Structures are given as C-alpha cells and as structure tokens.
Amino acid sequence: MAERASAVIVGASGGIGAAFEAVLVEEGGFEVVHGFARSRSGAQHLDLLDEESIAAAAAHVARGPQPRLVIVATGILHETGRAPEKALRELDAGWLAKVHAVNAIGPALVAKHFLPLLPRSGRGVFAALSARVGSISDNHLGGWHGYRASKAALNMLVRTLAIEEKRRNDRTIVVALHPGTVDTALSRPFQGHVQPGRLFDTERAALQLLDVIEDLKAPDSGKLFDYEGKEIPF
C-alpha cells in the first residue's frame, strides 16, 4: 500500500469486521486502520440507519491519510423473535424494510460518503460483504426471501456503483464478497447444516477475503467473488 494510506472497516464490532480490523492492524501496510460500528462511541460511531453518522465518520477519515481500502462488513439475517422467512405467508413489511435498510441501503450510503475519499488515480478498493444466496441465478431452494432480496439489491448496487466510479478512477475496484459460512452470531442458528471443513473462524474468513482483495484487478470491479476468489454470477 502507498505511504500514509488508511483502511476503513465498517461493522468492526461484528465477528468478521473485528477480525478484519485486527488483521489489518497486526499485518501493517496502513498508517491508520479506522474501525467503525454502531456500538462504538465518539469518532468510531457509525450507524447504517443514520446517514448523519455515516457522513461524520467519512469526515473523520478525510482528516487523516487517504483511504485505499474500505470494507463494509455488516449484515442482518435474523434477530430475537424473527427468523428468515421459509414461506410466502411469513412475509412482513416491517422486517423486509429493516433487512433492506441494513443489507443494501446502509452499504450504499457508506459508498456515497466514502467512495469519493478513495484516490482519483491509482488503486483503491471498496468491498461489501454479500452472500451467495443473493445470486438470482444460483437460487434453487427459495426461502429466506428478505435476506436473498436484500443481498441481491446490494449486488446490483455494487455493479452500478462500479460503473459510476470507473468514470472517476478506472483503477478503483468496487466488489461484493461472499465469506462462506463463518462462525458468528449471524450464522450460528444454521451451522448444523454446514459441511465439515466449511465453517470458518472469523480470522480465517478475514484472511481469505483479504487475499481475494489483494488479487483483484480493475476488470473485476462490479462483480461478486467468494472466499476462494471465484466469481459468483449475479
């Protein structure tokens, strides 16, 4: 990475986000690693449902070394009393709105405020955690309506943002990343169905995705990649 470069992790209090932050701090390469989360206070506070907090976080980053890596490591699949929908009859307008707000609208607003901070020349990366189940072409089981739809929306936003960003800097890479099944609170209720060797701890997941990011090239912008660097069709 270039001298005086910084990295940004949005969702740094979550399992994968915290691992991203720890690995980037430990491995170096960035003068500053900014970790933002809803649960953090002061300059490290960022709530995806509050655009003012996103703008304030971006302004804080803008006062330091220029960011060359922004990772949005956030997402919601379930919460207390609310599981992913298994059938049409379980659809609820309020829950659909919340899932889209966190999984698609929030990352889009982060891009709105943070993409302009990336270099106007040279390599910069904006990556958002998505999911294979957000691939329309890969949907063969149905169910999980809100989560699938919100991640599909995120994938489309990534594609659209990549096209626009290319006009500003054709070396910026905007991508969606599928981390696989990671041992976090998000996946815990569903880990019983995971094949042996396919449940990753958070540090391994972060390292795998950072390796993927490191290998990305400008033509990869606007696409969805899994933890092995394989493209997942939208």
PAZAPA-4460 file (N, C-alpha, C; in steps of 0.05 Angstrom, whole numbers, plus 32768, in hexadecimal, padded with zeros to 4 digits):
% residues 234
    n_x    n_y    n_z   ca_x   ca_y   ca_z    c_x    c_y    c_z   seq   type   mol
   8011   7FE8   8000   8000   8000   8000   8012   8019   8000     1      M     A
   8006   802F   7FF6   8015   8048   7FF4   801A   8053   8010     2      A     A
   802E   8065   8012   8034   8071   802C   801C   8082   8034     3      E     A
   8018   8084   804E   8003   8093   805B   7FE7   808B   8052     4      R     A
   7FE4   8072   804A   7FCA   8068   8042   7FBB   805E   805C     5      A     A
   7FA1   805F   805B   7F91   8055   8071   7F7E   8040   8066     6      S     A
   7F73   8030   8078   7F5E   801C   8072   7F46   8022   8084     7      A     A
   7F2F   801B   807B   7F16   8020   8089   7F06   8006   808B     8      V     A
   7EFE   7FFF   80A3   7EED   7FE8   80A8   7ED3   7FF2   80B4     9      I     A
   7EBD   7FEE   80A6   7EA2   7FF5   80B0   7E96   7FDB   80BA    10      V     A
   7E8D   7FDB   80D3   7E84   7FC2   80E0   7E9A   7FB5   80EF    11      G     A
   7EAB   7FC5   80FB   7EC3   7FBA   8109   7EBE   7FAD   8123    12      A     A
   7EA5   7FAE   812D   7E9E   7FA0   8146   7E93   7F84   8141    13      S     A
   7E8D   7F7E   8128   7E83   7F63   8121   7E9A   7F4F   811F    14      G     A
   7E93   7F36   811B   7EA7   7F21   811A   7EBB   7F25   8104    15      G     A
   7EB2   7F27   80EB   7EC5   7F29   80D5   7ED1   7F45   80D5    16      I     A
   7EC1   7F59   80DB   7ECC   7F75   80DB   7EE2   7F78   80EF    17      G     A
   7EDF   7F6D   8107   7EF3   7F6F   811C   7F0D   7F60   8113    18      A     A
   7F09   7F4A   8105   7F20   7F3B   80FB   7F2E   7F4B   80E5    19      A     A
   7F20   7F57   80D3   7F2C   7F68   80BF   7F3D   7F7E   80CD    20      F     A
   7F32   7F8B   80E0   7F40   7FA1   80EE   7F59   7F96   80FB    21      E     A
   7F57   7F80   8109   7F6E   7F75   8117   7F84   7F6D   8104    22      A     A
   7F7D   7F5F   80EE   7F91   7F56   80DB   7F9F   7F6E   80CE    23      V     A
   7F90   7F82   80C6   7F9C   7F99   80B8   7FAE   7FA9   80CB    24      L     A
   7FA7   7FAB   80E4   7FB8   7FB8   80F8   7FD1   7FA8   80FC    25      V     A
   7FCF   7F8E   80FF   7FE6   7F7D   8104   7FF9   7F7B   80ED    26      E     A
   7FEE   7F78   80D5   7FFF   7F74   80BD   800B   7F8D   80B2    27      E     A
   8000   7FA4   80BB   800C   7FBD   80B1   8004   7FC2   8094    28      G     A
   8013   7FD5   8088   800D   7FDC   806D   7FFC   7FF5   806B    29      G     A
   7FEF   7FFC   8081   7FDF   8015   8082   7FE8   8025   809A    30      F     A
   7FEA   803F   8096   7FF2   8050   80AC   7FDC   8051   80C2    31      E     A
   7FC3   8051   80B8   7FAC   8052   80CB   7F98   803D   80C2    32      V     A
   7F8C   802F   80D5   7F75   801E   80D0   7F5E   8028   80E0    33      V     A
   7F49   8031   80D2   7F31   803C   80DF   7F1D   8026   80E2    34      H     A
   7F14   8022   80FB   7EFE   800F   8100   7EE6   801D   8109    35      G     A
   7ECF   801A   80FB   7EB6   8027   8102   7EA1   8012   8108    36      F     A
   7E8F   8019   811B   7E79   8007   8122   7E63   8017   8130    37      A     A
   7E4B   800D   812F   7E35   801A   813D   7E39   801A   815B    38      R     A
   7E46   8005   8165   7E49   8002   8182   7E60   8013   818D    39      S     A
   7E71   801E   817B   7E87   802F   8184   7E7F   804C   8186    40      R     A
   7E8E   805A   8196   7E87   8076   819B   7E9B   8089   818F    41      S     A
   7E95   80A3   8191   7EA8   80B7   8187   7EAD   80B5   8169    42      G     A
   7EC6   80B9   8162   7ECD   80B9   8146   7ECA   809E   8138    43      A     A
   7EC8   8088   8148   7EC6   806D   813D   7EA9   8064   813A    44      Q     A
   7E96   8076   8140   7E79   806F   813E   7E70   8072   8121    45      H     A
   7E62   805D   8117   7E55   805E   80FD   7E3E   804B   80FE    46      L     A
   7E26   8057   80F9   7E0D   8047   80F8   7E03   8047   80DB    47      D     A
   7E01   8030   80D0   7DF8   802E   80B4   7DDC   803A   80AF    48      L     A
   7DCC   803C   80C4   7DB1   8047   80C2   7DB0   8065   80C7    49      L     A
   7DC7   8071   80CA   7DC9   808E   80D0   7DDE   809A   80BD    50      D     A
   7DD5   80A6   80A8   7DE8   80B0   8094   7DFA   80C6   809F    51      E     A
   7DF0   80D5   80B3   7E01   80EA   80BF   7E1A   80DE   80CC    52      E     A
   7E16   80C7   80D8   7E2D   80BA   80E5   7E41   80AF   80D0    53      S     A
   7E36   80A7   80B9   7E48   809D   80A3   7E58   80B5   8098    54      I     A
   7E4B   80CC   8095   7E58   80E3   808B   7E6D   80ED   809E    55      A     A
   7E67   80EC   80B8   7E7A   80F4   80CD   7E93   80E2   80CD    56      A     A
   7E8E   80C8   80CA   7EA5   80B5   80C9   7EB6   80BA   80B1    57      A     A
   7EAA   80C0   809A   7EBA   80C6   8082   7ECA   80E0   8086    58      A     A
   7EBE   80F3   8092   7ECC   810C   8097   7EE4   8108   80A9    59      A     A
   7EE1   80F6   80BD   7EF7   80EF   80CF   7F0E   80E2   80BF    60      H     A
   7F07   80D0   80AE   7F1B   80C2   809E   7F29   80D6   808B    61      V     A
   7F1A   80E9   8080   7F25   80FC   806D   7F3A   810E   8079    62      A     A
   7F3B   8110   8093   7F4E   8121   80A0   7F6A   8114   80A3    63      R     A
   7F6B   80FA   809D   7F84   80EB   80A0   7F8E   80E1   8086    64      G     A
   7F9F   80CC   8087   7FAA   80C0   806E   7F94   80B7   805C    65      P     A
   7F97   80B9   8042   7F82   80B2   802F   7F7D   8094   8030    66      Q     A
   7F63   808C   8032   7F5D   8070   8031   7F61   8063   8016    67      P     A
   7F6C   804B   8016   7F6E   803C   7FFD   7F5F   8022   7FFF    68      R     A
   7F54   801C   8016   7F44   8004   801A   7F2C   800A   802C    69      L     A
   7F14   8005   8023   7EFC   8008   8034   7EED   7FED   8032    70      V     A
   7EE8   7FE2   804A   7EDA   7FC8   804B   7EC0   7FCC   805C    71      I     A
   7EAA   7FC5   8050   7E90   7FC6   805F   7E8A   7FA9   8068    72      V     A
   7E8E   7FA4   8081   7E8B   7F89   808C   7E73   7F87   809E    73      A     A
   7E5C   7F8D   8093   7E43   7F8E   80A2   7E2E   7F7C   8095    74      T     A
   7E19   7F77   80A4   7E03   7F67   8099   7DF0   7F5E   80AF    75      G     A
   7DD8   7F59   80A7   7DC4   7F4E   80B9   7DB5   7F37   80AC    76      I     A
   7DB2   7F21   80BA   7DA3   7F0A   80AF   7D8C   7F03   80C1    77      L     A
   7D8F   7F07   80DB   7D7A   7F01   80EF   7D7F   7F12   8107    78      H     A
   7D6C   7F12   8119   7D6E   7F1F   8133   7D5B   7F11   8146    79      E     A
   7D5C   7F19   815F   7D4B   7F0B   8173   7D2D   7F0D   816A    80      T     A
   7D21   7EF6   8168   7D05   7EF4   8160   7D00   7EF6   8142    81      G     A
   7D15   7EF8   8133   7D11   7EFA   8116   7D26   7EE9   8107    82      R     A
   7D1E   7ED4   80FA   7D2F   7EC3   80EB   7D2B   7EC8   80CD    83      A     A
   7D3E   7EC0   80BC   7D3A   7EC3   809F   7D20   7EB5   8096    84      P     A
   7D12   7EC1   8084   7CF9   7EB6   807A   7CFD   7E9C   806B    85      E     A
   7CEC   7E89   8071   7CED   7E6F   8062   7CD7   7E6D   804E    86      K     A
   7CC3   7E7E   8050   7CAD   7E7D   803D   7CA0   7E98   8039    87      A     A
   7C91   7E9B   8024   7C84   7EB4   801D   7C73   7EBF   8034    88      L     A
   7C65   7EAD   8042   7C53   7EB6   8057   7C62   7EC4   806E    89      R     A
   7C7C   7EC1   8070   7C8B   7ECE   8085   7C95   7EEA   807F    90      E     A
   7C90   7EF3   8066   7C9A   7F0E   805F   7C8E   7F23   8070    91      L     A
   7C9E   7F36   8078   7C96   7F4C   808A   7CA2   7F66   807F    92      D     A
   7C92   7F7A   807A   7C9C   7F93   806E   7CB2   7FA0   807F    93      A     A
   7CAE   7FA1   8099   7CC1   7FAE   80AB   7CDC   7FA0   80AB    94      G     A
   7CDB   7F85   80AB   7CF4   7F76   80AB   7D03   7F78   8090    95      W     A
   7CF3   7F77   807B   7CFF   7F7B   8060   7D0D   7F96   805E    96      L     A
   7D00   7FAA   8069   7D0C   7FC5   8068   7D26   7FC7   8078    97      A     A
   7D26   7FBA   808F   7D3D   7FBB   80A1   7D55   7FAC   8094    98      K     A
   7D4F   7F95   8089   7D65   7F85   807D   7D71   7F94   8065    99      V     A
   7D60   7FA1   8055   7D6A   7FB0   803E   7D7A   7FC9   8048   100      H     A
   7D70   7FD5   805D   7D7E   7FED   8068   7D9A   7FE6   8071   101      A     A
   7D9D   7FCF   807E   7DB8   7FC8   8089   7DC9   7FBB   8073   102      V     A
   7DBE   7FAA   8063   7DCE   7F9A   8050   7DD4   7FA8   8035   103      N     A
   7DC3   7FBB   802E   7DC6   7FC8   8013   7DC8   7FE6   8016   104      A     A
   7DB5   7FF3   8023   7DB5   8010   8023   7DCD   801B   8034   105      I     A
   7DD2   800F   804B   7DE8   8018   805B   7E03   8017   804D   106      G     A
   7E0B   8000   8041   7E24   7FFF   8031   7E24   8013   801A   107      P     A
   7E0D   8018   800E   7E0C   802B   7FF8   7E13   8047   8002   108      A     A
   7E08   804E   801A   7E0E   8068   8025   7E2B   806B   802E   109      L     A
   7E36   8054   8038   7E53   8054   803E   7E63   805B   8024   110      V     A
   7E5B   804E   800E   7E68   8053   7FF5   7E65   8071   7FED   111      A     A
   7E4E   807C   7FF1   7E48   8098   7FEA   7E5D   80AA   7FF7   112      K     A
   7E63   80A5   8010   7E75   80B7   801F   7E92   80AF   801F   113      H     A
   7E98   8095   801A   7EB4   808C   801B   7EC1   8089   8000   114      F     A
   7EB2   8081   7FEC   7EBF   807E   7FD1   7ECD   8098   7FC8   115      L     A
   7EC1   80B0   7FCC   7ECF   80C8   7FC4   7EEA   80CD   7FD2   116      P     A
   7EEE   80BF   7FE9   7F07   80C2   7FF7   7F1E   80B1   7FEC   117      L     A
   7F17   809D   7FDC   7F2B   808C   7FD0   7F3B   809C   7FBB   118      L     A
   7F53   8093   7FB4   7F64   80A2   7FA2   7F56   80A6   7F87   119      P     A
   7F5D   80BD   7F7A   7F53   80C3   7F5F   7F65   80B6   7F4A   120      R     A
   7F7B   80AB   7F53   7F8D   809C   7F41   7F9A   8086   7F52   121      S     A
   7FA2   8070   7F45   7FAD   805A   7F54   7F98   8048   7F5F   122      G     A
   7FA0   8033   7F6C   7F8E   801E   7F75   7F80   8025   7F90   123      R     A
   7F67   8021   7F91   7F57   8023   7FA9   7F42   800D   7FA8   124      G     A
   7F39   8003   7FC0   7F26   7FEE   7FC0   7F0F   7FF5   7FD4   125      V     A
   7EF7   7FF1   7FCB   7EDF   7FF3   7FDB   7ED2   7FD7   7FDA   126      F     A
   7ED0   7FC9   7FF0   7EC5   7FAE   7FF1   7EAF   7FAC   8005   127      A     A
   7E99   7F9F   7FFE   7E82   7F9B   8010   7E7D   7F7D   8012   128      A     A
   7E78   7F74   802B   7E72   7F58   802E   7E56   7F52   8024   129      L     A
   7E54   7F40   8012   7E3A   7F37   8007   7E37   7F1A   800E   130      S     A
   7E29   7F0A   7FFD   7E25   7EEE   8003   7E1D   7EE0   7FE9   131      A     A
   7E25   7EC7   7FE7   7E1E   7EB7   7FD0   7E00   7EB5   7FCC   132      R     A
   7DF1   7EB5   7FE2   7DD4   7EB3   7FDF   7DC7   7ECC   7FD3   133      V     A
   7DD8   7EE1   7FD0   7DCE   7EF9   7FC2   7DD1   7EF7   7FA4   134      G     A
   7DDC   7EE1   7F9A   7DDD   7EDD   7F7E   7DC3   7ED3   7F73   135      S     A
   7DB7   7EE1   7F61   7D9D   7ED9   7F56   7DA0   7EBF   7F46   136      I     A
   7DB5   7EBD   7F36   7DB9   7EA6   7F25   7DC0   7E8D   7F36   137      S     A
   7DC9   7E90   7F4F   7DD1   7E7A   7F5F   7DBB   7E72   7F73   138      D     A
   7DA4   7E7E   7F71   7D8E   7E79   7F84   7D7E   7E61   7F7A   139      N     A
   7D82   7E4A   7F87   7D74   7E31   7F7F   7D63   7E27   7F96   140      H     A
   7D64   7E33   7FAD   7D55   7E29   7FC4   7D3F   7E3B   7FCE   141      L     A
   7D40   7E55   7FC6   7D2C   7E67   7FD0   7D30   7E6D   7FEE   142      G     A
   7D1B   7E79   7FFA   7D1D   7E80   8017   7D30   7E97   801C   143      G     A
   7D31   7E9F   8035   7D43   7EB5   803E   7D3E   7ECE   802C   144      W     A
   7D24   7ED4   8028   7D1D   7EE8   8014   7D2A   7F03   8018   145      H     A
   7D28   7F0E   8030   7D33   7F28   8035   7D51   7F29   8033   146      G     A
   7D5F   7F15   803E   7D7C   7F15   803D   7D86   7F12   8021   147      Y     A
   7D7A   7EFF   8012   7D82   7EFB   7FF6   7D7E   7F15   7FE6   148      R     A
   7D66   7F21   7FE9   7D60   7F38   7FD9   7D72   7F50   7FE0   149      A     A
   7D78   7F53   7FFA   7D89   7F6A   8002   7DA5   7F66   7FF9   150      S     A
   7DAF   7F4E   7FF9   7DCA   7F49   7FEF   7DCB   7F4B   7FD1   151      K     A
   7DB6   7F43   7FC3   7DB4   7F48   7FA6   7DB4   7F66   7FA0   152      A     A
   7DA6   7F75   7FB0   7DA6   7F92   7FAD   7DC2   7F9D   7FB1   153      A     A
   7DD0   7F93   7FC6   7DEB   7F9C   7FCB   7DFD   7F96   7FB3   154      L     A
   7DFA   7F7E   7FA8   7E0A   7F77   7F90   7E05   7F8A   7F79   155      N     A
   7DEC   7F91   7F74   7DE6   7FA4   7F5F   7DF1   7FBF   7F65   156      M     A
   7DF0   7FC8   7F7E   7DFC   7FE2   7F85   7E1A   7FE2   7F80   157      L     A
   7E27   7FCC   7F87   7E44   7FC9   7F83   7E4A   7FCC   7F65   158      V     A
   7E3A   7FBE   7F54   7E3F   7FC0   7F37   7E3B   7FDD   7F2D   159      R     A
   7E26   7FEA   7F37   7E20   8005   7F2E   7E35   8019   7F38   160      T     A
   7E3D   8016   7F51   7E52   8027   7F5C   7E6C   8024   7F4D   161      L     A
   7E73   800B   7F46   7E8B   8006   7F38   7E8C   8014   7F1D   162      A     A
   7E75   8014   7F0F   7E74   8022   7EF5   7E78   8040   7EF9   163      I     A
   7E6B   804B   7F0C   7E6F   8068   7F11   7E8B   806F   7F1A   164      E     A
   7E96   805F   7F2C   7EB1   8065   7F37   7EC6   8063   7F21   165      E     A
   7EC1   8052   7F0D   7ED5   804E   7EF8   7ED9   8069   7EE9   166      K     A
   7EC4   807A   7EE8   7EC7   8093   7EDA   7ED9   80A6   7EEA   167      R     A
   7EDA   80A3   7F04   7EEB   80B3   7F15   7F08   80A9   7F16   168      R     A
   7F0B   808F   7F19   7F25   8082   7F1A   7F22   8065   7F10   169      N     A
   7F2D   805F   7EF9   7F28   8045   7EED   7F39   802F   7EFB   170      D     A
   7F47   8036   7F10   7F56   8022   7F1E   7F4A   801B   7F3A   171      R     A
   7F34   8029   7F40   7F26   8022   7F59   7F17   8008   7F54   172      T     A
   7F16   7FF7   7F69   7F09   7FDE   7F67   7EF2   7FDE   7F7C   173      I     A
   7EDA   7FDA   7F73   7EC2   7FD9   7F84   7EB7   7FBC   7F82   174      V     A
   7EB7   7FAD   7F97   7EAF   7F91   7F96   7E9D   7F89   7FAD   175      V     A
   7E8F   7F73   7FA9   7E80   7F65   7FBE   7E8F   7F4B   7FC4   176      A     A
   7E90   7F43   7FDD   7E9F   7F2C   7FE5   7E8E   7F19   7FF5   177      L     A
   7E90   7EFF   7FEF   7E81   7EEA   7FFE   7E96   7EDC   8010   178      H     A
   7E93   7EDF   802A   7EA7   7ED4   803C   7EA4   7EB6   8042   179      P     A
   7E8F   7EA9   8038   7E89   7E8E   8040   7E7B   7E8E   805B   180      G     A
   7E78   7E78   8067   7E6B   7E76   8081   7E7F   7E7A   8097   181      T     A
   7E7D   7E90   80A6   7E90   7E97   80BA   7E83   7E94   80D6   182      V     A
   7E93   7E8C   80E9   7E89   7E87   8104   7E84   7EA1   8112   183      D     A
   7E6D   7EAC   810C   7E64   7EC6   8119   7E47   7EC2   8122   184      T     A
   7E3D   7ED7   8130   7E22   7ED7   8139   7E0E   7ED5   8122   185      A     A
   7E16   7EE0   810B   7E04   7EE0   80F4   7DFE   7EC4   80EA   186      L     A
   7E13   7EB3   80EA   7E10   7E98   80DF   7E0A   7E83   80F3   187      S     A
   7E0D   7E89   810D   7E0C   7E75   8122   7DF3   7E63   8122   188      R     A
   7DDB   7E6E   811D   7DC4   7E5D   811D   7DC3   7E49   8106   189      P     A
   7DD4   7E4C   80F2   7DD2   7E3C   80DA   7DEB   7E2B   80D5   190      F     A
   7DFD   7E2A   80E8   7E16   7E1D   80E4   7E14   7DFE   80E3   191      Q     A
   7DFE   7DF3   80ED   7DFB   7DD6   80ED   7DFA   7DCA   80D1   192      G     A
   7DF4   7DDA   80BD   7DF3   7DD0   80A1   7E0C   7DD5   8092   193      H     A
   7E21   7DE0   809F   7E3A   7DE7   8090   7E4B   7DCE   808E   194      V     A
   7E56   7DCA   8076   7E67   7DB2   8071   7E81   7DB5   8081   195      Q     A
   7E8C   7D9E   8089   7EA6   7D9E   8098   7EBB   7DAE   8089   196      P     A
   7EC9   7DBF   8097   7EDE   7DCF   808B   7ED5   7DE8   807D   197      G     A
   7EBB   7DED   807E   7EB0   7E04   8070   7EA6   7E1A   8083   198      R     A
   7EAB   7E16   809D   7EA4   7E2A   80B1   7EBE   7E37   80B9   199      L     A
   7EC1   7E51   80B3   7EDB   7E5F   80B6   7EDA   7E70   80D0   200      F     A
   7EF1   7E71   80DE   7EF2   7E84   80F4   7EF7   7EA0   80E8   201      D     A
   7EF2   7EB4   80F8   7EF2   7ED0   80ED   7F0D   7ED8   80E2   202      T     A
   7F22   7ED1   80EF   7F3D   7ED9   80E6   7F43   7ECC   80CB   203      E     A
   7F3C   7EB3   80C8   7F41   7EA6   80AE   7F30   7EB3   8098   204      R     A
   7F17   7EB9   809E   7F06   7EC6   808B   7F12   7EE1   8082   205      A     A
   7F1B   7EF0   8095   7F26   7F0B   808F   7F3F   7F08   807E   206      A     A
   7F51   7EF5   8085   7F69   7EF1   8076   7F63   7EE8   8059   207      L     A
   7F50   7ED6   8056   7F49   7ECC   803C   7F3F   7EE3   802A   208      Q     A
   7F2D   7EF4   8035   7F22   7F0A   8025   7F37   7F1F   8020   209      L     A
   7F49   7F24   8032   7F5F   7F37   802D   7F71   7F2D   8017   210      L     A
   7F75   7F13   8016   7F84   7F07   7FFF   7F76   7F0B   7FE5   211      D     A
   7F5B   7F08   7FE5   7F4B   7F0C   7FCD   7F4E   7F29   7FC4   212      V     A
   7F4B   7F3C   7FD8   7F4D   7F58   7FD2   7F68   7F5F   7FC6   213      I     A
   7F7D   7F54   7FD1   7F98   7F59   7FC7   7F9C   7F51   7FAA   214      E     A
   7F8E   7F3C   7FA1   7F91   7F32   7F86   7F7E   7F3F   7F72   215      D     A
   7F6C   7F4F   7F7B   7F59   7F5B   7F69   7F66   7F6F   7F55   216      L     A
   7F5B   7F6F   7F3D   7F65   7F82   7F28   7F4D   7F94   7F20   217      K     A
   7F54   7FA9   7F13   7F3F   7FBC   7F0B   7F28   7FB0   7EFC   218      A     A
   7F2C   7F9D   7EE9   7F15   7F90   7EDC   7F03   7F80   7EEE   219      P     A
   7F0B   7F7B   7F07   7EFA   7F6C   7F1A   7EE5   7F7E   7F27   220      D     A
   7EE8   7F98   7F23   7ED5   7FAB   7F30   7EB9   7FA5   7F28   221      S     A
   7EA6   7FA7   7F3B   7E8A   7FA3   7F35   7E81   7F87   7F36   222      G     A
   7E92   7F75   7F41   7E8B   7F58   7F42   7E89   7F4E   7F5F   223      K     A
   7E80   7F35   7F61   7E7E   7F27   7F7B   7E91   7F10   7F7B   224      L     A
   7EA2   7F0E   7F8F   7EB6   7EF9   7F92   7EB3   7EEA   7FAC   225      F     A
   7EB9   7ED0   7FAC   7EB8   7EC1   7FC5   7ED4   7EC2   7FD2   226      D     A
   7ED6   7EB4   7FE8   7EEE   7EB4   7FF9   7F06   7EA6   7FEB   227      Y     A
   7F01   7E98   7FD5   7F17   7E8C   7FC6   7F1E   7E9D   7FAE   228      E     A
   7F12   7EB4   7FAB   7F17   7EC5   7F94   7F08   7EBD   7F7B   229      G     A
   7EF4   7EAC   7F7D   7EE5   7EA3   7F66   7ECC   7EB6   7F63   230      K     A
   7EC8   7EBE   7F4A   7EB1   7ED0   7F45   7E97   7EC0   7F48   231      E     A
   7E83   7ECD   7F55   7E68   7EC2   7F58   7E56   7ED2   7F45   232      I     A
   7E49   7EC6   7F32   7E38   7ED5   7F20   7E21   7EE2   7F2F   233      P     A
   7E1A   7EFA   7F27   7E03   7F08   7F34   7DE9   7EFA   7F2C   234      F     A
***
